[in-house]
Amino acid sequence: MQLMQESLDARVADDPELEAIRQRRMAEMMAQQGGGGKGPMSAEEQQQQAEAKEAHEDQRRSMLVALLQPAARDRLARIALVKPDKARAIEDMIINAAKRGALGEKVSEDRLIDLLEQVNEKSAAKTRVTIQRRRAFDDDF
C-alpha cells in the first residue's frame, strides 16, 4: 500500500499541469480566507495551512483510487455531486476499514451499494418529524 502511494506521489509531483492547478487553487483559497481566521495569520502561515490541507486531500484521493474499483469510484463520484456529505461519510468508512485491515480486496460497486444502504439506515433513524398543532384560545384540550 505504501509502495503504491509513493509511486503515485512521484507521478503526481512530475506533472507540471497538476502543479499549475494546485497553485491556482491555493491562490483562490488564500483570496477566500481573507481575515476570517483565529487571528491575524501571515501569508506564509496561510500558504502552509493551505498546502497541508491540499496535501491531505491529495493523499485521501490517492488512497481512494487504490481502494476502489473503477465502477465503484464512478458511482461514488456521482453521489458526491448530489450529496457530498454522504459521499464523504462513505469515503471515511472505506479509508477507516482499510486502516484497520478489514478490506481484503478493492471495494466493488456491489460492496459500495451495501455501504450506501448502511449510511441510509443510520440517517433514516435520525430523521423524525413532530407536528404541533396550534390550539385556539377556547379549546378544551
N, C-alpha and C positions, 0 to 999 in steps of 0.2 A: 504494500500500500504506500509506504513512504517512498519507495523507489519510483512508483508511478507518479507520485506527487512531485518529486524532484525533476523528473523528465518533463512533466507538464510545465513546471515553473520555468525550466530552461527554454522551452519552446516559446512561452509567452514573453519572456524577457527579451528575446531576439526580434520580436515583431515591432517595427517602428510605427506601424499604423495603430496598433493597440496602445502603444505608449502615447501617441498623439491624442487618442481618445481619452486616455486617463488624465492627461494634462488639462484638456478642455473640461472634463468632468470636475476635476479639482478646482479649477478656476470658477466654475458655476457654483460649486458648494461654498467656496470662500465668499463669493458675492452674496449668496443667500444668507449665510450666517451673520454677516454684518457685526452687530454688537450684542447679540442675544445670548451670550454665554453666562457663566457664573462670575464674571468679572472681565476686566479687560485682558484679552489674550493677544499676544504679539502675533504678527503674521507668520512667524516661524512655527509657533505652537499650533496655530490653526492648521498650517500646512502639514505638520507632523501628525496631528489628530486625523486629518482627512486622509493622509496616506495610510495610517494604521487601519482606519475603517475600510478603506478601499482594499487593502491587502487582506483583511479578514474576509471580506465579501468574495474576493477572488479565490481564496482558499476554500471557502464554502462551496462556491460554484464548481471548482475543480473536483472536490470530494463528491458532489452530487453526480457529476459526469462519470466518475469512476464507479459509483454505486448503482446507477440506474441504467437499465436497458434503454435504447433509443426510443422505443414506443412509450415507455413509462415517462421518459423525460419530456416528450412532446405533450403527453396528457397533462403532466404537472405544469408545463409552461402555459397551456390553455387555461388551466384552473387559476393560475396566478394572474391572468389577465382579468378574470371576473372577480375572484375572491383572493386577494393577496394574503390576507391573514390566515386563511385556511391552508393555502399552499405553503406558507411559512411554517405552520404547525406540522404539516406532513413532512416537510424537509427536516425539521428538528427531530421528528420521530425517527426518520431514516438515519440521520447522522448519529443520533444517540445509540441506536441499535448497532450501528457499525462500530462505534467506540466500545461498546460492551462485548462485541464479537458475536452478536446474535444473528448477523447476516452471513449465511454460508456462500451465497452467490449474489449476482446482481439482482436488483429488485425488478421483477417483471411487471407488466401492465396489470395483470390479474392481482398480484400482491398489492400494488398501489391502490387498486379499487377497494381491496379489503381494508387498507389503512384509511381510505376516504370514508368508508362506512363506519369505522370506529370513531373518527373525528365527528361525523354527523350524529352518531348516537350520543356522544358527550355533549354536543351543543344542543341537541334536542331536549336533553334532560334539564338543561339550564333555562330554557325558554318557558315562561309562564305568563299568562295573561289573566289579570283580575279586572273585573268590571265592577265599578262602583256607581250605582245609580243615584241620581240626585233625589233628595227627598223634599217634598213640599212642606211648607210650614205647618199645615194642618194634618199631615199624615199621622196615623195611629201606630206606626211601627215601632 
